[in-house]
Amino acid sequence: MKGKNAMAEKTITIEIDEQGNSSLDLSGFQGKGCGDVAKALQGADTVAKSQKKPEFHVEVAALHAMVQRRQ
């Protein structure tokens, strides 16, 4: 059983189809950290499509709310 302070498990899934097209799915990452990992794995490759998961937007909204409370 994991405690409240246990870090969330992070999973990176890379799929490559028969034509050589690849897709990357990152789970367990939060906010900008997800983008940093994706960029590191991308290297010099070109990204054709990028889509942020709902978890990204929840983290960003929580950060904005925290900043507003401090002001």
Sequence and secondary structure as in RCSB ss.txt:
>XXXX:A:sequence
MKGKNAMAEKTITIEIDEQGNSSLDLSGFQGKGCGDVAKALQGADTVAKSQKKPEFHVEVAALHAMVQRRQ
>XXXX:A:secstr
   TT     EEEEEE TTS EEEEEES  THHHHHHHHHHHTT   S     HHHHHHHHHHHHHHHHH 
